[in-house]
């Protein structure tokens, strides 16, 4: 029996530090994009099964896009050990290259928290990535400060989604990041939402859905 939209493939990517555990939610024939979603900090419980990552995948897969998730090195059954964000950039590169080889499609990159801060460093420069989603963009988290000057260099469409009560970035800090990013761009601040969008996942998914419709055009209609 052939696999259909909504089916899941489980496999390993060949990473620099060894195999990376991965899941691919299949799309539909004629999909307009392939997508990658990266998970939050490995040392604080982040995995590809994180709630925000899962709902981001669902929002993108609803358009019929194939969506890849994977565990960074040292997470789940992925080989290697946490590399403080350095080797993890290479992990994202491997995932993007795999998508580029598997699908002859432009790629939408999405990352949550650490997955955004680290993943953007690979996605902004990748030739197949045509759009960027940063969710819960951290500024001060896990004892380090993250910066986003690279967003000023990219003309790719950008969506930043955060809760107005995010513990790791104030609205003012996020406005500063947004102001420094090149057009086209959109910032969505969800009132009352914390870093993990507790009780506000539906608003987060709606923000992704509305933005995808804008960048893809009127033909971008959810298929499920």
C-alpha positions as CSV (number, residue, x, y, z in Angstrom):
1,X,0.0,0.0,0.0
2,X,1.4,3.4,-0.9
3,X,2.0,6.0,1.8
4,X,-0.3,8.9,1.8
5,X,-0.4,12.4,3.2
6,X,-0.4,12.2,7.0
7,X,1.7,9.0,7.0
8,X,5.0,9.1,8.9
9,X,8.4,7.8,7.9
10,X,10.9,7.0,10.7
11,X,14.6,6.8,9.8
12,X,18.1,8.2,10.5
13,X,20.0,11.0,8.8
14,X,23.7,10.6,8.5
15,X,25.1,13.5,10.6
16,X,28.7,14.6,11.3
17,X,28.5,13.1,14.8
18,X,26.7,10.0,13.7
19,X,23.1,9.1,13.0
20,X,20.3,11.6,13.7
21,X,16.9,10.2,14.6
22,X,14.3,11.7,12.2
23,X,10.6,11.7,11.4
24,X,9.0,12.8,8.1
25,X,5.3,13.6,7.9
26,X,4.5,13.0,4.3
27,X,2.8,15.6,2.1
28,X,0.7,15.5,-1.0
29,X,1.6,15.1,-4.7
30,X,2.2,18.6,-6.1
31,X,3.2,20.1,-2.7
32,X,4.6,23.6,-3.1
33,X,7.2,23.4,-0.3
34,X,9.1,21.0,1.9
35,X,9.6,22.0,5.6
36,X,12.0,21.5,8.4
37,X,11.1,22.1,12.1
38,X,13.9,22.2,14.7
39,X,13.3,21.5,18.4
40,X,14.2,23.5,21.6
41,X,17.3,23.1,23.9
42,X,18.4,19.5,24.3
43,X,19.7,20.1,27.9
44,X,16.3,21.3,29.0
45,X,14.2,18.5,27.7
46,X,13.9,19.6,24.1
47,X,13.1,16.9,21.5
48,X,11.4,16.7,18.1
49,X,8.3,15.6,20.1
50,X,8.0,18.9,21.9
51,X,4.5,20.3,21.8
52,X,5.3,23.5,20.0
53,X,7.4,21.6,17.4
54,X,4.5,19.1,16.9
55,X,1.9,21.8,16.4
56,X,4.2,23.7,14.0
57,X,4.6,20.5,12.0
58,X,0.8,20.0,12.0
59,X,0.2,23.6,10.8
60,X,2.6,23.2,7.9
61,X,1.6,19.6,7.0
62,X,-2.0,20.8,6.8
63,X,-1.1,22.5,3.6
64,X,0.1,19.2,2.2
65,X,3.8,20.0,2.7
66,X,6.1,17.2,3.7
67,X,7.6,18.2,7.1
68,X,10.9,16.8,8.6
69,X,11.7,16.8,12.3
70,X,14.8,15.3,13.8
71,X,16.6,15.1,17.2
72,X,19.8,17.0,17.5
73,X,23.0,15.1,18.4
74,X,22.8,13.4,21.8
75,X,19.0,13.6,21.9
76,X,16.8,10.5,21.9
77,X,18.5,7.8,19.8
78,X,20.6,10.4,17.9
79,X,24.4,9.8,18.2
80,X,26.9,12.2,19.6
81,X,26.7,14.7,22.5
82,X,25.4,18.2,22.9
83,X,27.9,20.7,21.4
84,X,26.7,24.0,22.8
85,X,25.1,25.0,19.6
86,X,28.1,24.7,17.3
87,X,27.8,21.1,16.0
88,X,24.0,21.6,16.0
89,X,24.3,24.1,13.2
90,X,25.8,21.2,11.1
91,X,22.9,19.0,12.2
92,X,20.5,21.5,10.7
93,X,22.6,21.7,7.5
94,X,22.4,17.9,7.1
95,X,18.6,18.0,7.5
96,X,18.3,20.8,5.0
97,X,20.5,19.0,2.5
98,X,18.5,15.8,2.9
99,X,15.3,17.7,2.2
100,X,16.9,19.3,-0.9
101,X,17.9,15.9,-2.2
102,X,14.6,14.1,-1.3
103,X,12.3,16.8,-2.7
104,X,12.8,19.1,-5.7
105,X,11.0,21.8,-3.7
106,X,11.8,25.1,-2.0
107,X,12.1,24.8,1.8
108,X,10.3,26.6,4.7
109,X,12.5,26.5,7.8
110,X,10.9,26.7,11.2
111,X,12.6,26.5,14.6
112,X,11.4,26.9,18.2
113,X,13.5,28.5,20.8
114,X,17.1,27.0,20.6
115,X,15.9,25.4,17.4
116,X,15.3,28.9,16.0
117,X,18.4,30.5,17.3
118,X,20.7,27.8,16.0
119,X,18.7,26.7,13.0
120,X,18.6,30.1,11.5
121,X,22.4,30.1,11.2
122,X,22.1,27.3,8.7
123,X,18.8,28.2,7.1
124,X,19.5,31.8,6.2
125,X,22.4,30.9,3.9
126,X,21.0,27.6,2.5
127,X,20.1,28.0,-1.2
128,X,17.0,25.8,-1.0
129,X,15.4,27.7,2.0
130,X,13.0,30.3,0.8
131,X,11.1,31.3,4.0
132,X,12.0,31.4,7.7
133,X,9.8,31.0,10.8
134,X,11.3,31.8,14.2
135,X,9.0,30.7,17.1
136,X,9.7,31.8,20.7
137,X,12.8,33.6,19.5
138,X,15.1,33.6,22.6
139,X,17.3,36.5,23.5
140,X,18.5,35.5,27.0
141,X,18.1,31.8,27.7
142,X,20.1,28.8,29.0
143,X,22.7,31.2,30.5
144,X,23.6,32.7,27.1
145,X,22.6,35.6,24.9
146,X,21.5,35.0,21.3
147,X,21.8,37.6,18.5
148,X,20.1,37.8,15.1
149,X,22.2,40.2,13.0
150,X,22.0,37.6,10.2
151,X,18.4,38.4,9.6
152,X,19.4,41.8,8.4
153,X,21.3,40.1,5.5
154,X,18.4,38.0,4.2
155,X,15.6,39.0,1.8
156,X,13.8,35.7,2.5
157,X,10.2,36.2,4.0
158,X,10.4,35.9,7.8
159,X,7.8,35.2,10.5
160,X,8.6,35.8,14.2
161,X,6.0,34.5,16.6
162,X,6.4,34.9,20.4
163,X,4.2,35.2,23.4
164,X,3.9,38.6,25.0
165,X,4.8,37.0,28.3
166,X,7.8,35.0,27.0
167,X,10.3,34.5,29.8
168,X,13.3,34.6,27.4
169,X,12.6,37.8,25.4
170,X,10.6,40.8,26.3
171,X,8.3,42.5,23.6
172,X,10.7,45.4,23.5
173,X,13.7,43.0,22.8
174,X,11.7,41.2,20.1
175,X,10.7,44.5,18.5
176,X,14.4,45.4,18.3
177,X,15.2,42.1,16.6
178,X,12.3,42.6,14.2
179,X,13.3,46.2,13.4
180,X,16.8,45.0,12.5
181,X,15.6,42.3,10.1
182,X,15.3,42.9,6.4
183,X,12.0,42.9,4.6
184,X,9.7,41.1,4.0
185,X,8.9,40.2,7.6
186,X,6.1,39.9,10.1
187,X,6.1,39.9,13.9
188,X,3.2,38.2,15.8
189,X,3.0,38.8,19.5
190,X,0.3,36.6,21.2
191,X,-1.2,38.3,24.2
192,X,-0.9,36.3,27.5
193,X,1.2,33.6,26.0
194,X,4.4,32.4,27.6
195,X,7.5,30.9,26.0
196,X,5.7,27.5,25.4
197,X,2.4,29.0,24.3
198,X,0.5,27.2,27.1
199,X,-3.2,27.7,26.3
200,X,-2.3,29.6,23.2
201,X,-1.2,26.9,20.7
202,X,-4.2,27.5,18.5
203,X,-3.2,31.2,18.0
204,X,0.3,30.1,17.2
205,X,-1.0,27.7,14.5
206,X,-3.3,30.4,13.1
207,X,-0.4,32.8,12.8
208,X,1.6,30.2,10.8
209,X,-1.4,29.4,8.6
210,X,-2.2,33.0,7.8
211,X,1.5,33.8,6.9
212,X,1.8,30.7,4.7
213,X,-1.3,31.8,2.8
214,X,0.4,35.2,2.3
215,X,3.7,34.1,1.1
216,X,2.4,31.2,-1.1
217,X,-0.7,33.1,-2.3
218,X,-4.4,32.4,-2.5
219,X,-3.8,28.9,-3.7
220,X,-2.4,27.9,-0.3
221,X,-5.4,26.2,1.1
222,X,-5.1,23.6,3.9
223,X,-5.9,20.1,2.6
224,X,-6.9,18.7,5.9
